[in-house]
Amino acid sequence: MKLQTEFPFTLPRGYVDGAGKVHNKGIMRLATAMDEIVPLRDPRVRANPAYLTVTLLARVVTRIGDETNITTSVIENLFAADMAYLQAFYRKINEEGVSLIQVTCPDCRHVFEMDLTDLGGLSATP
C-alpha cells in the first residue's frame, strides 16, 4: 500500500487573491519534523508564538486554488474560519493519522474506502 502524503481540502470560505478571485480547493502535504522545527527559529514566531501556526501552514499547504506559492502572507489573509479549518485538517492528517480503510462488501464484493471516524455508534455485535 502506498503512503498518501498529499490531501485535498475545501476551505469553508475561501482564499481571496489580489484580483478578487475566491479559491476554495487546495492541497496539504504531510508535515516533516523539519516543518515543525524551522518555524521555531523564525523571529516572528519568537516575538509572537501564535504566529507558529501561520508559518507551519505556509510550509505544508502546497496549493490553494490556482495559487501554488503559499507564503505566510497568503495564510495571514485567510478568513478566521478557513484558518481554523486548516489547523484542524493539519491535526487530522498529521497527528491522528488517516482513518481510511479499504473494505469489501460481503454481499456484492464491491471494494470501497470507509472512514473509521464515521463508525461512531456502530456496534461490532449483531
N, C-alpha and C positions, 0 to 999 in steps of 0.2 A: 504494500500500500504506500503510495506517495504522500509525503508530508505536505500538507497545504500550508503555504506561507503567506498568501495574499487573500484578503477577504473583502468582498464588495459590501458597501453600505449605502443607505439612502438617508440623507440628512432630513430632519423634520421640517426645517425652514428653508435652508439652502444658503450657499455662499453667493453673495452678490459681487461680481467683478467690477472693475473700473468702468466698464461700458454699461453697467446696469443689468447685465445678464445674470440670471439665477441658475446656479449649478447645484443639483441635489445628489447625484450619484458619485461615488468615489471608491477608492481602494485604500485599505490599510494593510500594511505588512506586519508580520510578527516582529516584535522588538528583540534586539540582541542585548546582551549585557552592556555592551558599549553604548547603546542607545540610552540606557538608563544612567550610565556613569558620566558621559560627556556633558550633559546639561548641568551637572552639579558644579562644573568648572566655569560656567557662564556667569559673568559679573551681574547680569540682570537677575539671575536666579539667586545669587548670593545677596543681592540687595532686597529681593522680594521672593521668598521661597514659593509663593503661589505661582510665580512665572514658570516654575518647573514643568507644569502641565503644558504650557504653550510650547516650550522648546522641545519637549518629548514628542508631542503630537506632530510638530513640524518635521521631525525626523522619520516618523513611521507612516504618516499619511502620504501616499505617493501620487494620488490624483484626486481632484475634486472637479467633476465635470470635464471641461477642456483644459483646466489648469493642472500642469504637471510639475511646476516649480513651486512646491509648497514650502513657504517660508514662515517665519514667526509672524510676519505681517499678515499673511493670509489667515493664520489661525487667530490672531488678535481681532480680526474683523468678522469673525463668525458671530452669529447671534448666540445668546446665552443657552438657548435650548439645543442648538447644534453642538456647542462646546460640551454640554452635559452629556449629550448622546455619544459623542466621540470618546469621552472619558469612560463611560460605561462599556462601550464597544471594545475599547482597549483592554479593560479588565476582563471582559468575557473571553477574548481570543488569547490573551497572554497569561492571565492568572488562573482562570478557571479551565482553560483549555476548550477545545472544540468538543461539543457534545453530540455530534452526529455519528450515527452508526448505520451500517448497511444491513437491511433486514429483507427477508423473503417471506411473502405471504404463503402460509401453509396450504391454502386452498388453490390459488391460481398460479403460484410460483413466481409472481411478479416481484422483481427486486427494486427496492427504493431506499432512500435515506430517511431516517427518523431522528428527530432532535430529542435527546433524553430529557431535556428540561421541560418538554411538553407532556411528560408522563405523570405529572402530579395528579394524585387521586386514583391512579390505576393500581389495581392490586394484582399480585402475582398468583393469587389463588382464585379459582373459578367461583 
